[in-house]
Amino acid sequence: MFHVPQTNKFGLRLPCSNGNLAIHHLVFVSKGGTDHETNLITVSKEVHKLYHQGDPIIVEMVHKLLEEQWNEKMVVDF
């Protein structure tokens, strides 16, 4: 089972845990991303490794979170 964060009904991201965590930047720092909490997600080390190996299922899940985060930011900014 993959451990990826969920968002609760208040829009707060809930961390995932299997006791073996990693922090992942939604937008890489090398691409202009920051260390701000809105650009970070907690994932299992397994998911983090699979993302950087290009696993299509994991990449899709993380990109969906990025899209959701971007949409939330656009609502707040306007």
N, C-alpha and C positions, 0 to 999 in steps of 0.2 A: 504494500500500500504506500502511495506517495503522500508525504506530509507537506501540504501547502497551506498558507494562511487563509482564513475565512474572514468575512466582514459581518459584524453583527447588525442588528436592526437599527442601531444608532450610527452606522457608517464607520465604526471603529474596527480597525483590523485586529483580529485575534491571532496571536502567535501560535504556531504549530510546534509540536515537540514530540520527539521520540527519545529525548535525552541527548541528542547528538545534533546540535544546531549550527547553522551558518547564517550570516547576514548577507543578503544579496541586494545589490543596487539595481533598481528597475531601469534607470538610465545610467550606463557606465560613466564613471568619472571622466574617462578618456573621451567621452562623447558629450561632455558638458553637464553631466549629472552631479549632484551634490551628496553630502552625507546627511542632509536633512531627513528627518523621520518619514516624510512623505515620499521619499525616494528609496526607502529601505523596506525590505520584507525579511522576515525570519522564515527560513526553510530548513528542512533536514539537510545534513551534509550530503546525503545521497542525492537529493533533488538538486542541490547546488552543483554537484559534480556532473550529474546528467545534463543539466542546463548548459553548462560550459562545454560539454561533449556534443551538444547539438541534438539531444533527444527530442524528436518532434512533438511528442505529447507534452513533455515538460516545458519546452519552448512555447508552445501554444498557451499553456496554462499561465505562465509568467507574463506573456504578452497580453493576455486578457486582463490580468491584474493591472498592468501598466496602462492599458486603455481605460479601465475603470477609474484609476487614479487620475488620469488626464481629464476625463469627463467630470469628475468631482471638482478638480481644480478650476476648470472652466466655469462651472456653476458658481463657485465661490468668488472668482475674480470678476464676474460681470454682474 
